[in-house]
Amino acid sequence: MMNSKQRFLINIGLFVQFPLAALGHVALWLYLRKYSLPGEADVIASAFVEVVLPVSLILLLVVYVLFRYLLAKFEPRAALSWMISFNAIHSLFWCLFLMPIPLLRLLLPTILYVIVDYSLYEEKMREIKGETEKTPSWFFTRLKRIHLNLRAGELALWNRWMKPEDVAASYDRLAGNYDGNWLVHLRATTDRLHDLLPETLPEDATILELGCGSGYSTVFLREKYPKANIHAVDISVEMIAQAKKKIGRDLKSVNFYTDDMLAFLRSQTSGKADLIFSGWAIGYSNPEKIIRQSARCLARGGTMAVVVNRLGTMPVVFDAFRQTMRTFPGSLNKAVWPRFPKGKDALERELSRSGFRIECLEEAAAPIPPPPLGQRLEWLLSTGVLAGFDEVLPLRKNGPVRDFFAERLDETEQGWEHCYVMFVAKR
């Protein structure tokens, strides 16, 4: 039997467990909310109810049993120390989003995945045959979401994330047709950013272009600042090849680099750049870190000019993408955590923290004429809108996943717009 002192220590241990676990949950919730896509609050709430909270309840039970065991084996004070350490590690794991998915997965029979995937296959076959589609039950809908959460957690724990190499591979495939399929829709917005650049730069100025792509802005920078030293970086070999073709005989006047833009910035000398320019690219890296590194690299009075896709751009496309993930969770190949800014407020905060003086900051959307029905998926795969995301789901392979996604794209004429944030700031 436990004496009164041991009971008191058990109560203290559990009392410590609750606020520490709650702290980890709040941190995780805020982190998810910060990087959630617009309209995804319901999904986050579902993930907490269906995955996070059940696992936490299981862990609390484990904590109680473990604490009783420790009290039986060690002195009460030592047991309490062990318990506090366990709680601290537990909360740290939540804060780092290392959810104990394997523990929950061990509690679910493997047959669950077979049932879910087979049921989705049967549902697809009924649709193809023209049979009346049954509305999925509340339980079945939740089951699919649980499956998606588990699959995403498994991929994250095994470090199978969508990476810059996936984005580079996508752009390598579409580089030859990029200008005709996509740049034509971005040219007007990009030209507006060009018009906001400084009229002149110091003699022998240094310009860093982050994500030069097929070289549209590179050519403009070369013509506007003929005496400047231009260093253009892009992660795609084939896009740089297109940029070199545009520069033509003046190739020696521009230095091209195949690299991640953040790694490229980190390699630059502090305070030497006079202009840092980026068109539609920093969202593929880490915008906050890009801004901080740009502040380090720019000389006093230097300019940073950027236009970047906003999180949730092309709403019709990414709504269809999320629907496809939820319907075919077993087909998820890589975990994804988009870094595109949620809006101008997020960029304004980071620019201010990094010591920039903002001259222009706007958030808008450029309408995109939707392609004809039946051709939208092929067109999207040739634009870069799905760069990297075509590795997350098998959208290039014939099959039910591709067909489902294509059907969702054909369902609506609304939401075909490219949402972006543009800013010009001085150091």
N, C-alpha and C positions, 0 to 999 in steps of 0.2 A: 504494500500500500504506500502511496505517496504521502509525505507529510505536508503540512500547510505551506512550508517554504517552497517545496517543489511545485505545488499547485499554483502558488503565486508567480513563480518563474514561468510556468506554462502560459499563464494569462498574459504576462509581460511579452513573452515571445510572440504570441498570436497578435497582441496589440501592435507590436512593431511590424509584423508581417503585413497587416492591412494597409497602413499608410505608405509603406515602401512599395507594395504592389500597386496601390492606387497611383502613386507618383509615376511609376513606369507606364501605367496605362494612359495617364493623362499626356505624358510626353509622346507616346506613340500616336495617340489620337491627334494631337496638334501637328505632329510631323506628317501624318497621312492627310489631314485637312489642308495643310499648306501646299502639298504637291498633288492634290486631287484634281481631276478634270471637272469642268463645270457640269453640274447636275449629277455628280457622283456621290453626294452625301448619303444617299440611300444605300449605296453599295458599301460604303465604309461602315455605316451603322450595321448592315447585315453581317459584314465580316467580324465585327466586334461581338455581336450577339451569337453568331454561329461558330466562331473559332476561338477568339481571344478569351471571352468570358468563360466558356466551358473548360478550356485548358487551365485558366486561372483557378477555377473551383477545384479541379482535380489536383492542382499543385498545392492549394491550401490544405486539402485533405492529406496529401503526402507530407506537408510540413508538420501538421499536427501529429501524425503517426511517427515521423522521424524525430520530432522533439521529445516525444515520450520515450523513444528508444535511446536517445542520447542521454536523457536524464537517468535512465536505468544503468547506463554503462559508465558515465562520467560524473564528476562532481557537478552540482548545479551551476556553479559559475562558469565552468568550462563548457557545459552544454549550452548555456546562454550565448557564449562567445561564438560557438559553432553555428548557432541558429541565426545570429545577427549577420554573420559572414554569408550564410546561405541566402538570406533575404537580400543582401546587397548585390550579390551576383545575379540573383533572379531579376531584380529591378534593372540592373545594367543590361541584361539580355533583352528585356522589353524595350529599353531605350534605344538599343542598337537594332531593333526590329529583327532579332534572331528568335522568332517565335518557335517554341518546341514542337514544330509540326510533326517530326517523326514519332513523338510520344502519342499524339492524337491519332496518327495514322495507324500505329500498332493496335489501337483500340477498335479500329474499323476493319471489318473483313475485306479481304482482297476482292471478293466477289462484287463489292460495291462498285468498283470501277468497271467491271465487266457489264454489270446490269445497266449502269448509266450510259456507257458507250453504245451498248446494243440497243437500248431504248431509243437513243437519238437516231441510230441507223434506221430502226423501224419507222420512226416518225418521218424521216426523210423519204423513205420508200413510199409511205402512204401519200405524201405530198406529190411525188413524181407520178404516181398512179392516178392522181386526181381524186383520191378518197377524201372524205370529210375529215379534217384535222381536229383532233380532240384538244381542248384546252388543257395544258398541263396542270396537274393538281398543285396546290400550295406546297405540299411536301416534296413533290418532284422538282418544282422550281428551286426550292431551298437546297435540295440534294445536289443539283447541278452547281449552285453557287458554292456549296461546301467543297465540291470536287475541284472547282476552279481555284478556290483559295488554297487548297492542299497542294494542287499541282504547282501554282505560283510559288508557294513556300518551299516546296521541294527543289524547284529550279534555283531559287535564290540561295538556299543553303548549299547547293552544289556549285554555286558561282557560275551558273549558266544564264548570264544576263545578256541582253542585247548590248553589243559593244561597238566601239567606233569602227572596227573592222567590218562589221555587218553593214554599216552605213556606207563605208567606202566601196564594198562589193556591189551594193545597189547602184551607186552612182557610176561605177565603172561600167555596169551593164547598159545604162541609159545615156551615157555621155554624148554619144553621137547624135541623138535626137532631142537632147535637152532643150536647146534653144527654141526649136520649132514647137515643142509640145508644152513647155512650161514658162520659159523666160519671156515669151511673148505676152504672158499675162502679168508678169512682174515688172516689165520694163518701165511703165509709167510711174509706179511707186518708187522704183530705184532711181529714176531720173530726178524725182523730187528730192531725194536725199542728196544726189549729186549737186543740185542747185543750192543746198544749204552749206556746202563745204566752203572753207576760207578761200577768198579770191587769190591770195598769194601765200607762199610759205617761205621760210628763210632759205638763203642760198645753200645748195647741197643738202636740202632737207631729207629726212628719213621717213618713209611711209611704210607702214606695216598693213598689209591687207590680209584679213583673217577669213579663210574660206573663199578663195578667189573664184572657185567654180570654173565655168567655161570661159572666163576672162572678160565678160562684158564691162564690169567696173574697172578692171585692170587697164583696159584700153583707154577708158575715160581718164583715169588718173595719170596715165602716161602722157596723154595729150594736154591735160590741164596743167600738169607740173613737169615740164620736159627736163628740167635740171635735177629733179629729185631722185634719190636712190630708193627704188621700190622693191620691197621684199614681200612676195605673195606666197601664201601657204594654203594648201588644201590636202585633205586626207585621201582624195581619189587620184590615182595615177592618170586615169583616162580623162578626167576633167581638166587636169593640168595640161595634158596633151592638146586638148581643145583650146585652152587659153594661149598656149604657145603658138598655135596656128594663127590666132587673131593678132598677136603681137607681130608676127611675121619677121621682117628684116631687122626690126628694132629689138630683137630677142635679148641681146646683151644688156639692154638698159633695164631689164627686170630680172631679179633673182627669184627663181621658183623653188619651193621646198615641198616635199611630200611628207607631211607630218601632222600630228594632232595639234590644233591651234593653241591649246593651253600649254602643251609641252614646248611649242615653238616660242610662245611669249616668255616662258620661264627661262629660256636660254638667252634672252635678249639683255643687253646692258641697261641698267637703270638710267632714266632721264635722258635718253638719246633720241627717242622718236618724236617727230613733230605732228604726225597724223596717224591715227589708227582707224582703219575703215573695215566694215564688215557688212556684207549684204546677204541676209537670209541664212546665216550659218551658225551663230554662237549658241543657238538652242541645242545643237547636236553635241556640244561640249558641256560646260558648266558656266552659265552666264554670270553668276555672282563672282566666281573665281576669275573669269575673263576680265570683268570690270576692275577687280582689285589688282590684277597683274598689269592691266593697261595703265592704271594710275601710277604704278611703279615705273613702267617703261617710258611714259610720256615726259617730255621736257616741260618746264614751267611755261604755261600758255599754250601747250599742245592741245590738239582736238581729237576727240573720239566720236565717230559718226557710225551709227548702227541702225539697221532695220532687221528685225528678227520675227520669226513666226511666234504667235502667241499660243500658249497651251490650249488645246482644243480647237485649233484652226481647222478649217474645212469640217464643220460640225457633222454634216451628213456622212462623211467618210469615217470619222472616228466613232460616231454612234453605231454605224454598221460594224465597225471593227470590234467594239465592246460586245455587241449582240452576238457576234460570231464566237468570241472567246467564251461567253457564258453558255452558248449552245453546244460547243465542242471543246470543253475544257481539257480533254485528254489529248487534243492536238496542239496544245500550247508547247512550243519548242524552247522558248527562252522567256525569262522574266524580264519585265521592262519597267523602268522608272523614268518617265520623260522629264527632262530638265528645262523645257521651254518655259519662259516666264508666264505667270498667270495673268499678268496685265502690267500696265505702266506703273502702278503704285509700287510693285515689287522692285522694278528697276530704279525708280526714283529713290527709294530708300537706300539701295546699294550704291548708287551714284553719289548720294549725299554723304554716306559713311566713308566713301573712298576719297572724298575731298574734291569732287567735281562741281563745277558751276554749270547748271543745266541751262542751255540756250533754247532748246526745242525738245518737246516730249509730247508725243501724241499716240493714241491708240485708235485704230480704224480697221475697216475690212474692205478688201477689194473684191467685187463680184467676179465670179468665174463662170462663164457660160458652160452649162453641163453638156457633156458629150451625148451623142445619140444613145438610146436604150440599147443594151446588149454590148456596147463598146466601152463602157465606163471603166471597168476593171483594167482592161488592157491599157487604156489611156493613162489611168492613175499609175500603173506600174512603170510607165515611161516618163513620168514627170519628176519623181523624187519625193512626192508627198508621202509615200509609204516607204521611203528609204530606211532600211533596217527593220521596219515592221513586217516586211515580207519574209523575214527570217523567224519572226515570232510565231506567225501562223503560216501554214503551207499554202500561200496564196498563188504561187506560181505553178503549183501542181494540180492537174485535173483531179476532181474528187468532190465530195459533199461539202467540204469546208470552203473551197473556192466558189462552188455554185451558190451556197447560202449567202456568202459575202456579196457576190455579184447581184443576187436577187434583191438584197437589202438596198444596194446602191440605186437600183432601178425603180424603187418604190416611191421616191420623192423627188420633187424639183426644188425643194427648199434646202437651204443650208450650204449651197455651193458658193462659198465665199472664203477668201484667204484672209484670216485675221492676223494682224501684226501690230507691233509696237516699233516706233521710230524715235530716235533721239540723237541730238548733237550736244556734246558737253565739253567744256574747257577745263583743263587741269589748272 
